Amino acid sequence: MNRARTLLRKRLPVRLLIASVLTAVCSAAATARPAVTTTTRALCEEQGQALADDMTPSPG
């Protein structure tokens, strides 16, 4: 355990790699959430429109 702490404290490249991976994960999550929300909303609206079209009587 002591050796791992020393490794993280003294090795700048290891700390930079950890920071880079954490940044990449956070940015991917921050991008995915609005994309999923927008897509879900659009699909629900489209499905609602399709149901409304099915309920209207066709002319003739």
C-alpha positions as CSV (number, residue, x, y, z in Angstrom):
1,M,0.0,0.0,0.0
2,N,2.8,2.4,0.9
3,R,4.6,1.6,-2.4
4,A,1.5,2.4,-4.4
5,R,1.1,5.8,-2.7
6,T,4.8,6.6,-3.3
7,L,4.3,5.7,-7.0
8,L,1.4,8.0,-7.4
9,R,3.1,10.8,-5.6
10,K,6.4,10.8,-7.4
11,R,5.4,9.7,-10.9
12,L,4.0,12.7,-12.8
13,P,3.2,10.7,-15.9
14,V,1.0,8.3,-13.9
15,R,-0.9,11.2,-12.4
16,L,-1.3,12.9,-15.8
17,L,-2.6,9.6,-17.2
18,I,-5.1,9.2,-14.4
19,A,-6.3,12.8,-14.9
20,S,-6.6,12.3,-18.6
21,V,-8.7,9.1,-18.3
22,L,-10.9,10.7,-15.7
23,T,-11.4,13.8,-18.0
24,A,-12.3,11.5,-20.9
25,V,-14.8,9.5,-18.9
26,C,-16.5,12.7,-17.6
27,S,-16.7,14.4,-21.0
28,A,-18.2,11.2,-22.6
29,A,-20.8,11.0,-19.8
30,A,-21.6,14.7,-20.1
31,T,-22.0,14.4,-23.9
32,A,-24.1,11.2,-23.8
33,R,-26.7,12.4,-21.4
34,P,-28.1,15.3,-23.5
35,A,-27.9,13.1,-26.6
36,V,-30.0,10.4,-25.0
37,T,-32.5,12.9,-23.6
38,T,-33.0,14.6,-26.9
39,T,-33.3,11.4,-28.8
40,T,-35.8,10.0,-26.3
41,R,-37.9,13.1,-26.5
42,A,-37.9,13.1,-30.3
43,L,-38.9,9.4,-30.4
44,C,-41.8,10.0,-28.0
45,E,-43.1,13.0,-30.0
46,E,-42.9,11.0,-33.2
47,Q,-44.7,8.0,-31.6
48,G,-47.4,10.4,-30.3
49,Q,-47.8,11.9,-33.7
50,A,-48.1,8.4,-35.3
51,L,-50.8,7.5,-32.8
52,A,-52.7,10.7,-33.4
53,D,-52.6,10.1,-37.2
54,D,-54.0,6.6,-36.6
55,M,-56.9,8.1,-34.7
56,T,-58.0,10.6,-37.3
57,P,-60.5,9.3,-39.8
58,S,-59.3,9.1,-43.3
59,P,-61.4,11.0,-45.9
60,G,-63.6,9.0,-48.2
